[in-house]
C-alpha cells in the first residue's frame, strides 16, 4: 500500500471508530465503578501503552482519585480494596503477567485492558476490558488489519477509551471541571 492519493487520516479514524464501536460499554461502566470505588489505584503498561495509561493516571488524579504509577518512588503497596489497572494489548508481556500475580497475591483487584481475550493476562485478571484492536501480536501477514503500524491501533483506541472513561468517572464522582483544573500542576 502506498501513501500517495490515500486518505490515511480517514482510514485511521475509521479503524479507531470501528474498534471503539465494538467495546462493550457495560464493561466500561463496570470498570469505571471499580476505579471510583477503589481505596487506591495503581496503573501499569509497557512501551507506548505505558504512555497512554500514564496519561489516564494524570486524569484520574485530576478527578481526585488516589492513583499512582508502578515505578514511581511514591507508589504505595497494594492491598484489599485497591485496583491494579494494567494494559497489555497482546496479553503475554512477561512484566505485566508478573505484576498481575503480585497484585492478586495482595488481594487487589486486577483490571486488565487487552486486545486478546484468551491471553494469559486475561486468564489472570479479575476483570478484563476487551479493546478489539490490532497489536504487535497480530500485525504481520494475513492477520494485519490496520493501516497503522504495529500496536498503534490499540494504543490510539486506549487514548479515546480513557477520555470517555474520564467523562464517565467525572459523572460518577461528581467532580467539576473547576476542581479538575485546580488539581493540574503549576510546575510546568
VEXDREN-2710 file (C-alpha; in Angstrom, 1 decimal):
% VEXDREN-2710
k/r/px/py/pz
1/UNK/0.0/0.0/0.0
2/UNK/1.4/3.4/-0.9
3/UNK/0.5/6.7/0.8
4/UNK/0.0/8.6/-2.5
5/UNK/-3.6/9.5/-3.1
6/UNK/-4.7/7.7/0.1
7/UNK/-6.6/9.4/2.8
8/UNK/-4.6/8.0/5.7
9/UNK/-6.3/10.2/8.3
10/UNK/-9.7/8.9/7.2
11/UNK/-8.6/5.3/7.2
12/UNK/-7.0/5.6/10.6
13/UNK/-10.0/7.3/12.1
14/UNK/-12.3/4.8/10.6
15/UNK/-10.3/2.0/12.1
16/UNK/-10.3/3.6/15.5
17/UNK/-14.1/4.1/15.3
18/UNK/-14.6/0.5/14.3
19/UNK/-12.6/-0.7/17.3
20/UNK/-14.3/1.5/19.8
21/UNK/-17.8/0.6/18.4
22/UNK/-17.0/-3.0/19.5
23/UNK/-16.0/-2.2/23.0
24/UNK/-18.7/-3.3/25.5
25/UNK/-19.9/-0.1/27.1
26/UNK/-21.4/-2.0/30.1
27/UNK/-18.0/-3.4/30.8
28/UNK/-16.5/0.2/30.5
29/UNK/-19.2/1.2/33.1
30/UNK/-18.2/-1.7/35.4
31/UNK/-14.5/-0.7/35.1
32/UNK/-15.3/2.9/36.0
33/UNK/-17.3/1.8/39.0
34/UNK/-14.3/-0.3/40.2
35/UNK/-12.0/2.6/39.8
36/UNK/-14.3/5.1/41.5
37/UNK/-14.7/2.7/44.5
38/UNK/-11.1/1.8/44.9
39/UNK/-9.1/2.7/48.0
40/UNK/-6.1/3.1/45.8
41/UNK/-5.4/2.7/42.1
42/UNK/-2.0/1.7/40.7
43/UNK/-1.5/1.6/36.9
44/UNK/1.0/-0.1/34.6
45/UNK/1.7/-0.6/31.0
46/UNK/4.7/-1.3/28.8
47/UNK/6.0/0.7/25.9
48/UNK/3.6/3.1/24.2
49/UNK/0.7/1.6/26.2
50/UNK/2.6/3.0/29.2
51/UNK/2.3/6.5/27.7
52/UNK/-1.5/6.1/27.4
53/UNK/-2.0/4.7/30.8
54/UNK/0.2/7.4/32.4
55/UNK/-2.0/10.0/30.7
56/UNK/-5.1/8.3/32.1
57/UNK/-3.4/8.3/35.6
58/UNK/-2.9/12.0/35.3
59/UNK/-6.7/12.5/34.6
60/UNK/-7.6/10.1/37.5
61/UNK/-5.5/12.4/39.7
62/UNK/-7.3/15.5/38.3
63/UNK/-10.6/13.8/39.2
64/UNK/-9.3/13.5/42.8
65/UNK/-8.9/9.7/42.8
66/UNK/-5.9/8.1/44.7
67/UNK/-3.7/7.0/41.8
68/UNK/0.0/6.0/41.4
69/UNK/2.1/4.6/38.6
70/UNK/4.2/1.5/39.0
71/UNK/7.9/2.6/39.1
72/UNK/7.3/6.0/40.8
73/UNK/9.0/6.3/44.1
74/UNK/5.8/7.3/45.8
75/UNK/3.7/4.2/44.7
76/UNK/2.1/2.7/47.8
77/UNK/1.7/-1.0/48.4
78/UNK/-1.5/-2.6/47.1
79/UNK/-4.0/-4.5/49.2
80/UNK/-7.6/-5.4/49.6
81/UNK/-9.9/-2.8/48.3
82/UNK/-7.3/-1.5/45.8
83/UNK/-7.3/-1.8/42.0
84/UNK/-4.3/-2.6/39.8
85/UNK/-5.2/-1.2/36.3
86/UNK/-2.9/-2.8/33.7
87/UNK/-2.7/-2.6/29.9
88/UNK/-1.4/-5.5/27.8
89/UNK/-2.7/-5.4/24.2
90/UNK/-1.1/-8.8/23.3
91/UNK/-1.8/-10.2/26.8
92/UNK/1.5/-12.0/27.1
93/UNK/4.0/-9.4/28.3
94/UNK/6.2/-11.1/31.0
95/UNK/6.4/-8.0/33.2
96/UNK/2.7/-7.4/33.1
97/UNK/2.0/-11.1/34.0
98/UNK/4.4/-10.9/36.9
99/UNK/2.9/-7.7/38.3
100/UNK/-0.6/-9.0/37.9
101/UNK/0.3/-12.0/40.0
102/UNK/1.9/-9.8/42.7
103/UNK/-1.3/-7.6/42.8
104/UNK/-3.6/-10.6/43.1
105/UNK/-1.5/-12.0/45.9
106/UNK/-2.1/-8.8/47.9
107/UNK/-5.8/-9.1/47.4
108/UNK/-6.1/-6.2/45.0
109/UNK/-8.5/-6.4/42.1
110/UNK/-6.7/-6.7/38.7
111/UNK/-8.4/-4.8/36.0
112/UNK/-6.9/-5.6/32.6
113/UNK/-7.2/-3.7/29.2
114/UNK/-6.3/-6.1/26.4
115/UNK/-7.0/-6.9/22.8
116/UNK/-6.6/-10.6/23.4
117/UNK/-9.5/-12.0/25.4
118/UNK/-8.0/-15.5/25.5
119/UNK/-4.5/-14.4/26.6
120/UNK/-2.5/-15.4/29.7
121/UNK/-3.2/-11.9/31.1
122/UNK/-7.0/-12.3/30.6
123/UNK/-6.9/-15.6/32.5
124/UNK/-5.1/-14.0/35.4
125/UNK/-7.2/-10.8/35.6
126/UNK/-10.2/-10.4/37.9
127/UNK/-11.8/-8.3/35.2
128/UNK/-10.8/-7.8/31.5
129/UNK/-12.0/-5.0/29.3
130/UNK/-11.6/-6.1/25.7
131/UNK/-10.4/-3.4/23.2
132/UNK/-10.5/-5.5/20.0
133/UNK/-7.7/-3.8/18.0
134/UNK/-4.6/-4.9/16.2
135/UNK/-1.5/-5.1/18.4
136/UNK/2.1/-6.3/17.8
137/UNK/0.7/-9.8/18.5
138/UNK/-1.1/-9.7/15.1
139/UNK/0.4/-7.0/13.0
140/UNK/2.0/-9.2/10.3
141/UNK/1.0/-11.4/7.5
142/UNK/-2.7/-12.1/6.8
143/UNK/-3.5/-11.1/10.4
144/UNK/-2.6/-7.4/9.7
145/UNK/-5.8/-5.4/9.5
146/UNK/-4.7/-1.8/10.2
147/UNK/-3.0/0.8/8.1
148/UNK/-1.3/1.9/11.4
149/UNK/1.9/0.2/12.3
150/UNK/2.5/-2.4/15.0
151/UNK/0.2/-1.7/18.0
152/UNK/-0.8/1.8/17.2
153/UNK/-4.4/1.0/16.6
154/UNK/-4.7/-0.5/20.1
155/UNK/-2.8/2.4/21.7
156/UNK/-4.9/5.0/19.9
157/UNK/-8.1/3.3/20.9
158/UNK/-6.8/3.3/24.5
159/UNK/-6.5/7.1/24.4
160/UNK/-10.1/7.6/23.2
161/UNK/-11.4/5.0/25.6
162/UNK/-9.6/6.6/28.6
163/UNK/-11.0/10.1/27.7
164/UNK/-14.6/8.6/27.6
165/UNK/-13.8/6.8/31.0
166/UNK/-12.8/10.2/32.4
167/UNK/-16.2/11.7/31.4
168/UNK/-18.0/8.7/33.0
169/UNK/-15.9/8.9/36.1
170/UNK/-16.5/12.7/36.3
171/UNK/-20.2/11.9/36.4
172/UNK/-19.8/9.1/39.0
173/UNK/-17.6/11.2/41.3
174/UNK/-19.3/14.5/40.9
175/UNK/-16.0/16.1/40.0
176/UNK/-16.3/19.6/38.4
177/UNK/-14.2/20.9/35.6
178/UNK/-13.0/23.7/38.1
179/UNK/-11.9/21.1/40.7
180/UNK/-10.1/19.1/38.0
181/UNK/-8.3/22.2/36.7
182/UNK/-7.4/23.2/40.3
183/UNK/-5.5/19.8/40.6
184/UNK/-3.5/20.4/37.5
185/UNK/0.2/21.0/38.2
186/UNK/1.6/24.5/38.4
187/UNK/5.1/23.2/37.9
188/UNK/5.2/23.4/34.1
END
